[in-house]
Each structure stands twice: as C-alpha cells, then as structure tokens.
Amino acid sequence: MMKSLMAAAAAVGLMVGASAAHAEDPIVNLPLAASANLGAVALTLGLEAGMYDSNRITDGSFKDATGVFNISQNNGANALTQNSVAVSSVLGCECDDTLLNVSVAAGVNAGAVVGSIQASFWGDNRNTISDSFSGATGLFNISQNNGASALTQNAIAVSSITH
C-alpha cells in the first residue's frame, strides 16, 4: 500500500526532465518538474438531510511512509478537491559550482466554487487524524473537509541539487 501510494504521488506531477548538456559543458544542466490543476464548480445546488459525514485517517495510516504526499478528503457537496506534486532533483552532481546547474519545480492549483447553493440538515461532520504518521518522514500536505461549497487544494514543489 505505502509503495503504491508513493509511486502514485510521484506520478501525479507532470515530470519533464531535460539534461541540456553534460556537467562539464558550461551551458546548462536543467531538470524541470511542473504540475498544475485548474478546476471549477459553478452554479450548483445541493441538498442533504440526516447526513453523517466523516473524514478519518486512523489506525496506522502512513506508518513509516517516506516521500512527498498530498492527502485530501472531502464529504461536502459542490466541492472541488485538487492535488499537485512536482519534484525535481539532481543527485550526485559532479559539476563545477561556477556552471549554471538549476533544478526547478513548480506545483500550482487554481480553482473556484462559484454560485453554489447548499442546504444541510442535522449533520454530524467529523474530521479525525489519530494513530497515524508514526515514523513518517517527508513532506505532507493534509486536508480534510466536511463543509459544503468548499474548495480544498494541496500543492507541493520540491527542488534540490546534491553534490
């Protein structure tokens, strides 16, 4: 589960890698990663009655997980949920520091909920995070939502160069 989740998180970003030159070439060694979402929920009408919405991350979820994660949960009507991950890295670079060696990452979300009408009745909305993420390392964006007409977005961009 964790390995497939890490692979899915890595595959979310639109990865564009370009090595324009060898490290000894004074031009450019430029890896790029970009990920973007654009979305909207517009002119919607929702009605709920006697609902019980619940978002839970429990019971050892993400135990010992490693990596970059965007996690979103939503139970609200008329809602937009987006995740964006971009990772760019140069590892073990044996390049001259005077050369232009750049690693660029960009993660972007653009979205809106517009003209939305929601009526909710005797609900019992809950968000829970318990007994989770023990031993986990990395970057985590976590969103939970039970509200109506809500927008939930996560974006992570990581760029690094290591010698």
Secondary structure, 3 states (H helix, E strand, C coil): CHHHHHHHHHHHCEEEECCCCCCCCCCCECEEEEEEEEEEEECCEEECCCCCCEEEECCCCCCCCEEEEEEEEECCCCCEEEEEEEEEEECCCCCCCCCCECCEEEEEEEEEEECCEEECCCCCCEEEECCCCCCCEEEEEEEEECCCCCEEEEEEEEEEECC
